[in-house]
Amino acid sequence: MNLTSIVGKAFKSRQKELLLHQQGAVALQHNVLRNILQQGQNTEYGRRHNLSNVNTYQQFAQSVPLNTYEDLKGDIDRMRQGEKDILWSGTVQWYAKSSGTTNDKSKFIPVSKAGLKNIHYKGGSDCVSLYLENVPNSRMFDGKGLILGGSHSPNYNVKNSLVGDLSAILIENINPLVNFVRVPKKQTALLSDFEVKRKLIALETLGKNITNISGVPSWMLSVLVEVLEQSKKTTIYEVWPNIEVFFHGGIAFTPYRKQYEQIIKSPNMHYMETYNASEGFFGIQNDLSDSSMLLMCDYDVFYEFIPMSEFYNERPTVVPLEGVEVGVNYAMVITTSCGLWRYIIGDTISFTSINPYKFKITGRTKSFINAFGEELIIDNAEKGLAYACKATNAEVKEYTAAPVYMDENAHCRHQWLIEFSRFPDDISCFTQLLDKHLQEINSDYEAKRFNDITLQHLEVVVARENLFHDWLKSKGKLGGQHKVPRLNNERKIIEELLQYNYNSEVKD
């Protein structure tokens, strides 16, 4: 009997518990809400909103307002200074550093001990449970897992308090037994210099029996390229012949799938998507033949949803899980044991099923283009690019897009800056197909493109090799959970990138 068969027995009981998500998800959710309310009622925030007298969802929705990061920032900063019982009971020592808001460079998301255990680590464990259920002949525990993490740093001058990438927080606090089945060593994993880190990871993993890898697709791909360079091999399968699964999350995998299939080339490789953010662990792909993810309903996360059609209304409709419908684009709202109360996370999802509750990430509440009423979201962009790539034998490495409100000819259009890992057979055809498919899948975009009256044909600007990597490096954002903003309603980011692209070409 192999080691995975032995270890796998420990996940059997949880696999049975997860069956409750099929029929009892709503009951699980309301139990989560009761527990969070009970634990949060004696905090300063709980007393402020009279949580000790809240017993139902309706009372909760009436007592607690919807919150953005700006609404909670003052309380979070007090927590970071060492104050206790503010948004959550006790002192919170860890803060996941996330991409910034309109007013701040970074957000600092509190990560409590309860949140670590009942959200983040529970999610990681369930990934394994569901994977082993899908692949009963797995041998993943007969080798080691490569976990790609970020870095952390001191939080103000508060003793034992740190801020950093969520992945670094998880590695820092992980059960010591896990270190026997993971690489690289902790010192390497927590390095802040990504380019140094990836070289050390490559050196430390050569000759190791790596069976599984976990991380953000863009950064993991960079590590795998370094592994090939160091090993002088042409495929990862030659380096790690027993590799079988990539647990990925953080950004859409679609633009990277072909590159992974080409660089790994293992006949037994699986890809499993997760929805793990700084704010919580929300979903796992529970069926490898279905790209939708199962909403995890028994963690310390209570979910609510705002239809995006009402998101900017003064008083939008907000529904709990039992109120959602298939196919509607929702902004997600969460309440967690980390002290996030009715927090608008900024992500949008659409349910593909309600029995069980399964969904796909469709984008960000602020990552879209709606300059002319076209309501273009990331899900549209990913599908459009996949369609154009397939037809022109192309592969997209990175991209961003923004509107051109009016050029010298009084024309308006969308401008796409795309870095290709494989250039299209015909760039003009690629551009036409992208525009055509966006019209086919988005009726608002189609209406605005009608006869070129409101919107003219989109424009594709080809980015030089490594433009996005170099731009992120210039911002100090290599590695971790940093990512390229995909769609923007204003031009600040694309103008920076275009200038960076132009300056580099001039120097070359």
C-alpha positions as CSV (number, residue, x, y, z in Angstrom):
1,M,0.0,0.0,0.0
2,N,1.4,3.4,-1.0
3,L,1.6,6.4,1.4
4,T,-1.2,8.3,-0.4
5,S,-3.6,5.4,0.2
6,I,-2.8,5.5,3.9
7,V,-3.0,9.3,4.2
8,G,-6.1,9.4,2.1
9,K,-8.1,7.6,4.7
10,A,-7.9,10.7,6.9
11,F,-9.9,12.6,4.4
12,K,-12.8,10.1,4.0
13,S,-15.0,11.6,6.8
14,R,-14.6,15.0,5.3
15,Q,-15.6,13.8,1.9
16,K,-18.8,12.5,3.4
17,E,-19.4,15.9,5.2
18,L,-19.0,17.7,1.9
19,L,-22.1,15.8,0.6
20,L,-24.1,18.2,2.7
21,H,-23.3,20.9,0.2
22,Q,-25.6,19.1,-2.2
23,Q,-28.8,19.5,-0.2
24,G,-28.1,21.4,3.0
25,A,-26.0,24.4,1.9
26,V,-28.5,27.0,3.1
27,A,-28.8,25.4,6.5
28,L,-25.0,25.3,6.7
29,Q,-24.9,29.0,5.9
30,H,-27.3,30.1,8.6
31,N,-25.5,28.0,11.1
32,V,-22.3,29.9,10.1
33,L,-24.1,33.2,10.6
34,R,-25.2,32.2,14.1
35,N,-21.7,31.3,15.1
36,I,-20.1,34.5,13.8
37,L,-22.8,36.6,15.5
38,Q,-22.2,34.8,18.8
39,Q,-18.5,35.3,18.6
40,G,-18.7,38.9,17.4
41,Q,-21.4,40.3,19.7
42,N,-18.9,41.3,22.4
43,T,-16.5,43.2,20.1
44,E,-16.6,46.9,19.8
45,Y,-18.2,46.6,16.3
46,G,-20.7,44.1,17.7
47,R,-21.8,46.5,20.5
48,R,-22.0,49.3,18.0
49,H,-24.5,47.4,15.9
50,N,-26.3,45.7,18.8
51,L,-25.4,42.2,17.6
52,S,-26.4,40.6,20.9
53,N,-30.1,41.2,19.9
54,V,-29.7,39.9,16.3
55,N,-31.1,36.4,15.8
56,T,-32.2,36.2,12.2
57,Y,-30.7,37.1,8.8
58,Q,-33.3,39.8,8.3
59,Q,-32.3,41.5,11.6
60,F,-28.6,41.1,10.6
61,A,-29.2,42.8,7.3
62,Q,-31.0,45.7,9.0
63,S,-28.5,46.2,11.8
64,V,-25.2,46.0,9.9
65,P,-24.5,48.2,6.9
66,L,-22.7,47.1,3.7
67,N,-19.0,47.9,4.1
68,T,-16.1,48.7,1.8
69,Y,-12.5,48.6,2.9
70,E,-12.7,52.4,3.4
71,D,-15.6,51.9,5.9
72,L,-13.5,49.4,8.0
73,K,-10.1,51.0,7.5
74,G,-10.1,53.0,10.7
75,D,-11.0,50.0,12.8
76,I,-8.5,47.8,11.0
77,D,-5.7,50.3,11.6
78,R,-6.5,50.3,15.3
79,M,-6.3,46.5,15.3
80,R,-2.9,46.8,13.6
81,Q,-1.8,49.1,16.4
82,G,-2.5,46.3,18.8
83,E,-6.0,47.1,20.1
84,K,-8.1,44.1,20.8
85,D,-11.8,43.3,20.5
86,I,-12.4,45.8,17.7
87,L,-13.8,44.0,14.7
88,W,-13.1,40.5,16.1
89,S,-12.5,39.1,19.5
90,G,-9.0,39.2,21.0
91,T,-5.9,40.6,19.3
92,V,-5.4,39.9,15.6
93,Q,-1.7,39.5,14.8
94,W,-1.7,38.8,11.0
95,Y,-2.7,41.1,8.1
96,A,-2.9,40.0,4.5
97,K,-1.6,42.7,2.3
98,S,-3.8,43.0,-0.8
99,S,-4.0,45.4,-3.8
100,G,-5.0,48.9,-2.9
101,T,-8.1,51.0,-3.1
102,T,-8.8,54.4,-4.6
103,N,-7.2,56.1,-1.6
104,D,-4.5,53.7,-0.5
105,K,-1.7,51.7,-2.1
106,S,-2.5,48.6,-0.1
107,K,-5.3,47.0,1.9
108,F,-4.5,45.2,5.1
109,I,-7.0,42.3,5.6
110,P,-7.1,41.0,9.2
111,V,-6.5,37.2,9.5
112,S,-7.5,35.9,12.9
113,K,-6.6,32.6,14.4
114,A,-10.2,31.4,13.8
115,G,-9.9,32.6,10.2
116,L,-6.7,30.7,9.6
117,K,-8.1,27.5,11.0
118,N,-11.7,27.6,9.8
119,I,-11.3,29.3,6.5
120,H,-7.9,29.2,4.9
121,Y,-6.5,25.9,6.2
122,K,-9.9,24.3,5.9
123,G,-9.9,25.3,2.3
124,G,-6.5,23.9,1.6
125,S,-7.4,20.6,3.3
126,D,-10.7,20.4,1.3
127,C,-8.7,20.8,-1.9
128,V,-6.9,17.6,-1.1
129,S,-10.2,15.9,0.0
130,L,-11.9,16.7,-3.3
131,Y,-8.9,15.9,-5.4
132,L,-8.4,12.5,-3.9
133,E,-12.1,11.8,-4.4
134,N,-11.7,12.8,-8.1
135,V,-8.4,10.8,-8.6
136,P,-8.6,7.7,-6.3
137,N,-5.4,6.3,-7.8
138,S,-3.4,9.5,-6.8
139,R,0.1,9.2,-5.5
140,M,0.5,12.8,-4.5
141,F,1.7,12.1,-0.9
142,D,4.3,9.7,-2.2
143,G,6.3,12.8,-3.2
144,K,6.4,16.5,-2.2
145,G,4.4,19.6,-3.0
146,L,5.9,22.8,-4.4
147,I,4.0,25.6,-2.7
148,L,4.7,29.0,-4.1
149,G,4.3,31.8,-1.5
150,G,5.0,35.5,-1.0
151,S,6.7,37.3,1.8
152,H,5.9,39.2,5.0
153,S,7.3,42.0,7.1
154,P,6.8,43.6,10.5
155,N,3.5,45.3,11.2
156,Y,4.2,48.8,12.7
157,N,6.2,48.1,15.9
158,V,3.7,45.6,17.4
159,K,5.3,42.6,18.8
160,N,4.7,39.3,16.9
161,S,2.5,41.1,14.4
162,L,3.2,40.9,10.7
163,V,1.8,41.9,7.3
164,G,2.4,40.2,4.0
165,D,1.0,38.0,1.2
166,L,-1.7,35.6,2.5
167,S,0.5,32.7,1.1
168,A,3.4,33.9,3.4
169,I,1.0,34.0,6.4
170,L,-0.1,30.4,5.7
171,I,3.4,29.1,5.3
172,E,4.6,30.9,8.5
173,N,1.8,29.3,10.5
174,I,1.5,25.9,8.8
175,N,1.6,22.7,10.8
176,P,5.2,21.6,11.1
177,L,4.3,18.1,9.8
178,V,3.3,19.6,6.4
179,N,7.0,20.7,6.0
180,F,7.9,17.1,5.5
181,V,5.8,17.0,2.3
182,R,6.4,20.5,0.9
183,V,9.2,22.5,-0.8
184,P,11.0,24.9,-0.8
185,K,12.4,25.4,2.6
186,K,10.7,28.1,4.6
187,Q,13.6,30.5,4.3
188,T,13.4,30.4,0.5
189,A,9.6,30.4,0.4
190,L,9.4,33.7,2.3
191,L,12.0,35.6,0.3
192,S,10.8,39.0,-1.0
193,D,13.0,39.1,-4.1
194,F,11.0,36.9,-6.6
195,E,13.8,36.6,-9.1
196,V,16.2,35.3,-6.5
197,K,13.5,33.1,-5.0
198,R,12.6,31.4,-8.3
199,K,16.2,30.5,-8.9
200,L,16.6,29.0,-5.4
201,I,13.3,27.1,-5.8
202,A,14.6,25.6,-9.1
203,L,17.8,24.5,-7.4
204,E,16.1,23.1,-4.3
205,T,13.6,21.1,-6.3
206,L,15.9,19.5,-8.8
207,G,16.2,15.8,-8.0
208,K,13.1,16.0,-5.7
209,N,10.0,13.9,-6.4
210,I,7.5,16.7,-6.9
211,T,4.0,15.4,-7.4
212,N,1.9,18.5,-6.9
213,I,2.3,22.3,-7.3
214,S,0.3,25.2,-5.9
215,G,0.2,28.9,-6.7
216,V,-0.8,31.7,-8.9
217,P,-0.5,30.6,-12.6
218,S,1.5,33.5,-13.8
219,W,4.2,33.3,-11.1
220,M,4.3,29.5,-11.1
221,L,4.9,29.5,-14.8
222,S,7.9,31.7,-14.3
223,V,9.2,29.2,-11.7
224,L,8.7,26.3,-14.1
225,V,10.6,28.1,-16.9
226,E,13.5,28.6,-14.4
227,V,13.4,24.9,-13.5
228,L,13.8,23.9,-17.2
229,E,16.7,26.3,-17.6
230,Q,18.5,25.0,-14.5
231,S,17.8,21.3,-15.4
232,K,18.5,21.7,-19.1
233,K,15.4,19.7,-19.8
234,T,12.6,20.4,-22.3
235,T,9.6,19.5,-20.2
236,I,8.7,19.5,-16.6
237,Y,7.7,15.8,-16.9
238,E,11.3,15.0,-17.5
239,V,12.3,16.8,-14.3
240,W,9.4,15.6,-12.2
241,P,8.0,12.4,-13.8
242,N,5.4,11.9,-11.0
243,I,3.8,15.4,-11.2
244,E,0.1,15.0,-11.3
245,V,-1.8,18.2,-10.2
246,F,-1.6,21.9,-10.2
247,F,-3.8,23.6,-7.5
248,H,-4.2,27.1,-9.0
249,G,-6.0,30.3,-8.1
250,G,-5.7,34.1,-7.9
251,I,-6.2,34.8,-11.7
252,A,-8.0,33.2,-14.5
253,F,-6.3,30.0,-15.8
254,T,-7.7,30.1,-19.3
255,P,-4.9,32.2,-20.9
256,Y,-2.2,30.0,-19.3
257,R,-3.6,26.5,-19.8
258,K,-2.0,25.8,-23.2
259,Q,1.4,27.1,-21.9
260,Y,1.2,24.7,-19.0
261,E,0.1,21.8,-21.2
262,Q,3.1,22.5,-23.4
263,I,5.7,23.0,-20.7
264,I,4.6,20.0,-18.4
265,K,3.5,17.4,-21.0
266,S,2.6,14.8,-18.3
267,P,0.0,12.2,-19.4
268,N,-1.4,12.2,-15.9
269,M,-1.6,15.9,-15.2
270,H,-4.7,17.5,-13.6
271,Y,-5.6,21.1,-13.0
272,M,-7.8,22.1,-10.1
273,E,-9.0,25.7,-9.6
274,T,-9.5,27.3,-6.2
275,Y,-11.0,30.6,-5.1
276,N,-8.7,31.6,-2.3
277,A,-8.3,35.3,-1.7
278,S,-6.8,37.5,1.1
279,E,-10.3,37.9,2.4
280,G,-11.1,34.1,2.6
281,F,-11.3,30.8,0.8
282,F,-14.6,30.5,-1.0
283,G,-14.6,27.9,-3.7
284,I,-13.0,24.7,-5.0
285,Q,-13.4,22.9,-8.3
286,N,-15.0,19.6,-7.1
287,D,-15.4,18.0,-10.5
288,L,-12.4,18.0,-12.8
289,S,-14.6,17.7,-15.8
290,D,-16.6,20.9,-14.8
291,S,-14.8,24.2,-14.6
292,S,-17.3,25.6,-12.1
293,M,-16.4,25.7,-8.5
294,L,-18.3,24.5,-5.4
295,L,-19.2,27.3,-3.0
296,M,-17.8,26.3,0.4
297,C,-20.7,26.8,2.7
298,D,-19.5,25.5,6.1
299,Y,-16.4,27.7,6.6
300,D,-16.4,30.8,8.8
301,V,-17.8,32.8,5.9
302,F,-21.4,34.0,5.5
303,Y,-22.3,35.0,1.9
304,E,-24.6,37.6,0.5
305,F,-25.0,38.8,-3.1
306,I,-25.8,42.0,-4.9
307,P,-27.0,41.8,-8.5
308,M,-24.6,43.8,-10.6
309,S,-27.5,45.4,-12.4
310,E,-28.2,47.2,-9.0
311,F,-24.7,47.5,-7.7
312,Y,-24.5,51.2,-8.1
313,N,-28.0,51.9,-6.8
314,E,-28.3,53.8,-3.5
315,R,-30.2,50.9,-2.0
316,P,-29.4,47.7,-4.0
317,T,-31.1,44.4,-3.5
318,V,-29.0,42.1,-1.3
319,V,-29.8,38.4,-1.0
320,P,-28.5,35.5,1.0
321,L,-27.6,32.2,-0.7
322,E,-31.1,31.0,-1.0
323,G,-32.0,34.1,-3.0
324,V,-29.6,33.7,-5.9
325,E,-30.5,32.7,-9.4
326,V,-28.4,30.9,-12.1
327,G,-26.9,33.1,-14.7
328,V,-27.1,36.4,-12.8
329,N,-23.9,38.4,-12.3
330,Y,-23.5,39.1,-8.6
331,A,-21.1,41.2,-6.5
332,M,-20.1,39.0,-3.5
333,V,-20.5,40.2,0.1
334,I,-18.9,38.3,3.0
335,T,-19.0,38.3,6.8
336,T,-16.2,36.3,8.3
337,S,-14.5,35.3,11.6
338,C,-11.6,37.7,10.6
339,G,-13.8,40.7,11.4
340,L,-15.1,41.5,7.9
341,W,-18.7,42.5,8.4
342,R,-20.9,42.6,5.2
343,Y,-17.8,43.3,3.3
344,I,-18.0,44.0,-0.4
345,I,-15.0,41.9,-1.6
346,G,-14.9,43.4,-5.1
347,D,-15.3,40.1,-7.0
348,T,-18.2,39.2,-9.2
349,I,-19.5,35.7,-9.7
350,S,-22.3,33.9,-11.6
351,F,-23.9,30.7,-10.4
352,T,-24.0,27.8,-12.9
353,S,-26.0,25.6,-10.5
354,I,-28.0,25.9,-7.2
355,N,-28.1,22.2,-6.4
356,P,-25.3,22.2,-5.4
357,Y,-24.3,25.9,-5.4
358,K,-21.6,26.1,-8.1
359,F,-20.3,29.2,-9.7
360,K,-17.7,30.8,-11.9
361,I,-15.7,34.0,-11.2
362,T,-16.8,36.6,-13.8
363,G,-14.6,39.6,-12.8
364,R,-14.3,42.5,-10.5
365,T,-16.8,45.2,-9.5
366,K,-14.1,47.7,-10.5
367,S,-12.4,45.7,-13.3
368,F,-14.7,46.2,-16.3
369,I,-15.2,48.6,-19.2
370,N,-18.5,50.4,-19.2
371,A,-17.5,53.7,-20.8
372,F,-20.3,53.7,-23.3
373,G,-22.8,51.3,-21.7
374,E,-21.1,48.2,-23.1
375,E,-20.6,46.5,-19.7
376,L,-17.7,44.4,-20.8
377,I,-16.5,42.1,-17.9
378,I,-13.5,39.8,-17.5
379,D,-15.5,36.7,-18.3
380,N,-16.3,38.2,-21.7
381,A,-12.7,39.2,-22.3
382,E,-11.4,35.7,-21.4
383,K,-13.9,34.0,-23.8
384,G,-13.2,36.4,-26.6
385,L,-9.4,35.9,-26.3
386,A,-9.8,32.1,-26.2
387,Y,-11.9,32.2,-29.3
388,A,-9.5,34.4,-31.3
389,C,-6.5,32.4,-30.1
390,K,-7.9,29.1,-31.1
391,A,-8.7,30.4,-34.6
392,T,-5.3,32.0,-35.2
393,N,-3.0,29.6,-33.4
394,A,-2.1,32.2,-30.8
395,E,-1.4,32.2,-27.1
396,V,-1.9,35.3,-24.9
397,K,0.6,35.7,-22.0
398,E,-0.7,38.9,-20.4
399,Y,-3.1,41.7,-21.4
400,T,-5.0,44.8,-20.3
401,A,-7.6,46.9,-21.9
402,A,-9.2,50.3,-21.5
403,P,-11.5,52.7,-23.5
404,V,-10.3,55.4,-25.8
405,Y,-13.0,58.0,-25.2
406,M,-12.3,60.0,-28.3
407,D,-9.3,60.2,-30.6
408,E,-8.3,63.0,-33.1
409,N,-11.0,61.7,-35.5
410,A,-13.7,61.8,-32.7
411,H,-13.7,58.0,-32.7
412,C,-14.3,55.9,-29.6
413,R,-13.0,52.3,-29.1
414,H,-11.5,49.8,-26.8
415,Q,-7.7,49.5,-26.8
416,W,-6.1,46.2,-25.9
417,L,-2.5,45.9,-25.0
418,I,-1.5,42.2,-25.4
419,E,1.7,40.3,-24.9
420,F,1.7,37.0,-26.8
421,S,3.6,33.9,-25.9
422,R,2.7,32.7,-29.4
423,F,2.0,35.4,-32.0
424,P,-1.2,35.0,-34.1
425,D,-0.9,33.7,-37.6
426,D,-2.6,36.9,-38.6
427,I,-2.9,39.8,-36.1
428,S,-5.6,41.5,-38.2
429,C,-7.7,38.4,-38.2
430,F,-7.1,38.0,-34.4
431,T,-8.4,41.5,-33.8
432,Q,-11.4,41.0,-36.0
433,L,-12.3,37.7,-34.3
434,L,-11.9,39.1,-30.8
435,D,-14.2,42.0,-31.7
436,K,-16.7,39.7,-33.4
437,H,-16.9,37.2,-30.5
438,L,-17.3,39.9,-27.9
439,Q,-20.4,41.1,-29.8
440,E,-21.7,37.5,-29.9
441,I,-21.4,37.0,-26.1
442,N,-22.3,40.5,-24.9
443,S,-25.4,42.1,-26.3
444,D,-24.6,45.5,-24.8
445,Y,-21.2,45.5,-26.6
446,E,-22.9,44.4,-29.8
447,A,-25.5,47.3,-29.5
448,K,-22.8,49.9,-29.0
449,R,-20.7,48.5,-31.9
450,F,-23.8,48.6,-34.3
451,N,-22.7,50.3,-37.5
452,D,-19.7,51.8,-35.7
453,I,-21.9,54.6,-34.3
454,T,-21.0,54.6,-30.6
455,L,-18.0,52.3,-30.6
456,Q,-15.5,51.7,-33.5
457,H,-13.6,48.4,-34.0
458,L,-11.3,47.6,-31.1
459,E,-7.6,48.1,-31.4
460,V,-4.9,45.6,-30.4
461,V,-1.4,47.0,-29.5
462,V,1.2,44.2,-29.4
463,A,3.3,44.5,-26.3
464,R,7.0,43.6,-26.3
465,E,8.2,40.5,-24.6
466,N,8.2,40.7,-20.8
467,L,6.5,44.1,-20.7
468,F,4.1,43.2,-18.0
469,H,6.8,41.4,-16.0
470,D,9.1,44.4,-16.2
471,W,6.3,46.8,-15.3
472,L,5.3,44.8,-12.2
473,K,9.0,44.6,-11.3
474,S,9.3,48.4,-11.5
475,K,6.3,48.6,-9.1
476,G,7.9,46.1,-6.6
477,K,5.1,43.7,-7.4
478,L,6.9,40.5,-8.6
479,G,5.6,37.3,-7.1
480,G,3.1,36.7,-4.4
481,Q,-0.5,37.4,-5.3
482,H,0.2,40.4,-7.5
483,K,-1.5,40.5,-10.8
484,V,-2.0,42.6,-13.9
485,P,-5.2,44.6,-13.9
486,R,-7.2,43.3,-16.9
487,L,-10.0,45.7,-17.7
488,N,-10.1,49.4,-16.6
489,N,-12.7,52.1,-17.1
490,E,-10.0,54.7,-17.1
491,R,-6.6,54.9,-18.9
492,K,-4.1,55.4,-16.1
493,I,-2.7,51.9,-16.1
494,I,-2.7,51.3,-19.9
495,E,-1.0,54.7,-20.4
496,E,1.8,53.7,-18.0
497,L,2.2,50.4,-19.8
498,L,2.2,52.0,-23.2
499,Q,4.8,54.6,-22.2
500,Y,6.9,51.8,-20.7
501,N,6.5,49.8,-23.9
502,Y,7.5,52.8,-26.0
503,N,10.5,53.8,-23.9
504,S,11.8,50.2,-24.0
505,E,11.5,50.0,-27.8
506,V,13.3,53.3,-28.1
507,K,16.2,52.0,-25.9
508,D,16.4,48.8,-27.8
